[in-house]
């Protein structure tokens, strides 16, 4: 059975002091021994992930973290990983014990409020000490559950209470996810997806953005034709009517635009994901900054997945080469991958991010916000490639507001430098 990808699951971070029972609580929710439990403080040394179906919520990932008060030799390294879970969490579950609420708990609440992440407090270990009304009223969190993670007889009661709270605070984009391509198609419409089969294509299957686009089109009562770039023009000639939209991998965007009739809207998978996972308008504004790059400017290429870079890799080889050719000189380029997004972005002129198919929408929006706070423009692979290939107006044609943002930003930059 195929599992829902982690990037499409609701991410629930479990926070709390060392030995407050976070791992036991995760085991209670999962109904099985997922995390190692012990009376020795600090047993959880790294983030433990558990994917499951939490009906009626849907597919979720629980992230069990190290204690925020870890004072062991490796404590600071563990805390750094724990803090990064804030970047990934759509909902936070904060565990505590009766009579035990002070700076540690307030730190989590304040960080969640700062990031606008909904938080549910769980008073654990009620088998040892039940919370009194004074303690409960002092918890400045609107959603509180009292439970004992060892009380398996009442598991359903605790689990139902947790589900109810999660459903109440669950982000709208999880319960009602934004469209990927379906809203760009009329009923019974047709999308043509151009999918290169090269060294980077996984053997025997399509990559996640391509699969998601197919499913979203089908969910919105439209049809899909999937073709390689070399056969695209021939397949297009065989269609009785032109397609409603054409989507391609960024690496073949120049050929796609050349072969696509001017009256047919077209874009790239990366640009679709810029809207689906992030902020399309902000990415369009960031793309305009490419026109103002100068030799020795510093650019960050950020990819969400960790993989072994092969010859002519899109992020590490092709985009840097195209950028240098476009500006007519050398630029400094750094690459980050996976969860390793730099803390300090202020040294960069521009961040060029992948489509973010391996990130949750919250993670991608957090990365965009970090760039904005640092005063650094951010765009994505699809838009960057479209700019340097001279086809950005075509690939933004399905998104008039984004095209307007790109052109307005470009005009503003040009005026400011005159």
VENVEN-V854089 format. One record per pair of residues at least 12 apart in sequence whose C-alpha atoms are under 7 Angstrom apart, sorted by the first residue. I is the first residue (numbers start at 1). J is the second residue. Records with the same first field share a line. If there is no record, write none. Layout:
BEGIN
I = J  J
END
This chain:
BEGIN
4 = 59
7 = 357  358  359  360
8 = 360
9 = 59  60  61
10 = 59  60  61  90  174
11 = 60  61  62  88  89  90  91
12 = 61  62  63  89  90  91  92  93
13 = 62  63  64  85  89  91  92  93
14 = 63  64  65  92  93  94
15 = 65  93  94  95
16 = 67  68  94  95  96
17 = 67  68  69
18 = 41  42  66  67  68  69  70
19 = 39  41  42
20 = 95  96  97
21 = 124
22 = 64  95
23 = 35  36  37  64
24 = 37  149
25 = 149
28 = 149  155
29 = 159
42 = 66  67  70
44 = 65  66
45 = 66  78
46 = 65  66  78
47 = 63  64  65  66  82
48 = 63  64  65
49 = 61  62  63  64
50 = 62  63
57 = 163  167
65 = 82
66 = 78  79  82
68 = 104
87 = 363  366
88 = 362  363
90 = 117  362
91 = 117  118  119
92 = 117  118  119  120
93 = 119  120  121  122
94 = 120  121  122
95 = 121  122  123  124
96 = 122  123  124
97 = 123  124  125
98 = 123  129  130  131
99 = 131  135
118 = 169
120 = 143  144
121 = 141  143  144  145
122 = 144  145  146
123 = 145  146  147
124 = 146  147  148  149
125 = 147  148  149
126 = 146  147  148
127 = 148
143 = 165
178 = 276
179 = 276
180 = 213  216  272  276
181 = 213  216  217
182 = 216  217  220
185 = 222  244
187 = 221  222
188 = 221  222  223
189 = 222  223  244
190 = 222  223  224  243  244
191 = 223  224  225  243  244  245  246
192 = 224  225  226  243  245  246  247
193 = 225  226  227  246  247  248
194 = 226  227  228  229  247  248  249
195 = 226  227  228  229  248  249
196 = 228  229  249
197 = 228
209 = 269  357
233 = 259
244 = 264  265
245 = 264  265  266
246 = 265  266  267
247 = 266  267  268  269
248 = 267  268  269
249 = 268  269
250 = 268  270  382  385
254 = 389
265 = 397  398
266 = 394  395  397  398
267 = 395  396
268 = 382  395
270 = 354  355  381  382
271 = 355  382  383
273 = 355  356  357
274 = 355  380
277 = 356  360  361  364
278 = 361  364  365
280 = 402
281 = 402  405
283 = 378  379  380
284 = 379  402  403  405  406
285 = 405  406  409
286 = 377  378  379
287 = 379  383  384  406
288 = 406  409  410
293 = 327
294 = 327
295 = 329  330  331
296 = 330  331  332
297 = 331  332  349
298 = 331  332  333  348  349
299 = 332  333  334  348  349  350  351
300 = 333  334  335  348  350  351  352
301 = 315  333  334  335  336  351  352  353
302 = 335  336  337  352  353  354
303 = 336  337  338  353  354
304 = 337  338  339  354  356  358  359
305 = 337  338  358
306 = 337  338
319 = 385
322 = 388
323 = 388
326 = 388
345 = 371  374
346 = 374  375  376
348 = 376
349 = 376  377
350 = 376  377  378
351 = 377  378  379
352 = 378  379  380  381
353 = 379  380  381
354 = 380  381
355 = 380  381
END
